Amino acid sequence: MTLLVEADRALLSGNEAIARGAWEAGVVVASAYPGTPSTETLEAMAAYPEVDARWATNEKVAVDVALGASLGGVRALAVMKHVGLNVAADTFMSATSTGVGAGLVIMVADDPGMHSSQNEQDTRFYARFGLVPLLEPSDSAEAKEFTKLAFEVSERFDTPVLLRSTTRISHNRGIVELGPRGEVPVRGFQRNPHKYVMLPAYARDRHPWVLERLERLTDYAAELAVEEGDDPKVGIVTAGVPYQYVKEVYPDAHLLKLGMSFPIPIERIRRFADAVERLIVVEELEPFLEEQLRAAGIEVVGKDLFPRVGELSPDLVHDGLAKAGILEPREPGPAPPTTVARPPLLCAGCPHMVPYWALKRLGATVTGDIGCYTLAALDPIATMDTCVAMGSSIGMASGLAASGGSDAPVVATIGDSTFLHGGVPALMEAVYNQANITVVILDNGTVAMTGGQEHPGSGTTLKGEETRPVDIPALCRAVGVEDVHVVDPYDVPATMRAFEEAIAHRGPSVVITYRPCIEAPVRIKDRPYEVVAADCTACQLCMNLGCPAIIWTDETFEGRRKVTIDPTLCTGCTLCAQLCPPRAIVPVEVEA
Ligand SMILES: Cc1ncc(C[n+]2csc(CCOP(=O)(O)OP(=O)(O)O)c2C)c(N)n1
């Protein structure tokens, strides 16, 4: 949601500001795979009719699409969360050598503190790895300006440009000046095999060119560094959101704020360092700048003062500067308000509940994947034994089965979007090597985890147009899976039967549990259910579903606590009623 303040200014999140910057830069094609905290960027781009904004199957495909569009002569943007760049790394690491046609920007959003990620890798290292520039805005206004700048840099230096955001930049809102869309002449595709065909003979010539480009970029990085203050005692080098924290707790600081965090303008920083008695680097996550400065023989302090793990904050920056004797220690503030801990749970009525309930009963060894269903690793479901990276469940199941280390049946569980993202090649491996595993594809027709986006199996595009959905059962059969079941996970006995049959099959088998997500594309709510207290025998079987609508009461039966149902949460899915031995769970009576 964009909040307009005035016609030429708007209150935008960093993600919306990046989308706006890309639109103003004349971007024609934008491609992404969703991932928090980056997702809203492409969703915001979809609102601009001039932009062909489209979800890709995964991040590598997104970069391929953007690179192809760039070579076709139009400005192009690819968007992903930090771990997405691992998936796209193969294309990325060679696109650094091909260079671009029209401007190509890869926006990557890091997640320090892991609010919703499996690791907190620092994307700045990818810039160094690929020898390409990385721009780092520190608020929404800069997010827009740096996006436009990134396209200019891309074309001027013939390079893909990384634009790094972090959760605080992506999700905070700030005032952004709005400009018109720039008209960028379309160049058309220009054949140049020496530049675009990375066979060794050609690629060899590109590497020295990349290094020479890096030198020119290093000179340019100095132009983007901004100096503030003049204290000769302490100088602070920073970039991105940590700049805002320093300004907040130490407004008079003598600062060198980098706009480009790679390559760093080392001689510019050396001059800054020479003009102060002590040099401090304030950066989030890894000592990326600090180590490069040290390697260049510049004396500097950084991670001795500030944590290397998790997000920085004004308080942590204050504490670090106090440790360095620059600021007074913080006065202890008021105690933070106490909050009631709420463990993450699947939604009431989630179609992922019964598959895990069934796998628990079957005692399976379950390799898991990334999606809403990863919550099945937690109590009370607690039926997931591994979760590493998107698409890993199937290959890991195949390897686990090959190890002979599990006496229990080996079952991979994977969401529909994750299956299409990275699961399909692993399923082919399982077929090829006849792995004795069952793959459960939890098909809810959407990317629920990141807010309900469309994907190639859902039948609609990001722009809301109908399209041909991938036929997942046909795909599984086409790659050679002989035993494929499709079942409605709201039908408990049928789901159980399908799992038993699939597990009994020798070789790879697939069960697709198909039922739309209760939240997307529309919120589903049916007549709620209630517990007839007098009939409840407190067997607590329904509790194993992990449904948040089922809650404990103070009433007991034979010393065990009975349950009740929160009618505001209940979606009327019927699952608990199907499981209830005394049939104590019934639909709420509706008054005529
Ligand atoms: C490489 C990578 N890209 C993106 C993400 C963000 N992400 C986590 S799970 C997920 C997909 C979930 O969709 P699906 O598999 O259909 O399961 P659902 O949440 O709908 O149950 C995404 C996009 C990620 N963790 N890693």
The ligand as an ORCA input file, in Angstrom:
! r2SCAN-3c Opt
* xyz 1 1
  C      16.330    -19.529     -2.125
  C      15.117    -19.020     -1.409
  N      14.223    -18.269     -2.071
  C      13.128    -17.802     -1.441
  C      12.906    -18.098     -0.128
  C      11.670    -17.566      0.566
  N      10.673    -18.631      0.678
  C      10.647    -19.449      1.716
  S       9.580    -20.697      1.504
  C       9.077    -20.153      0.043
  C       8.061    -20.873     -0.782
  C       6.926    -21.391     -0.005
  O       5.918    -21.801     -0.873
  P       5.447    -23.295     -0.950
  O       6.593    -24.210     -1.128
  O       4.391    -23.387     -1.968
  O       4.874    -23.562      0.509
  P       3.700    -22.813      1.323
  O       4.348    -21.757      2.139
  O       2.717    -22.298      0.329
  O       3.131    -23.858      2.192
  C       9.757    -19.003     -0.279
  C       9.524    -18.244     -1.498
  C      13.873    -18.889      0.533
  N      13.760    -19.221      1.819
  N      14.946    -19.348     -0.118
*
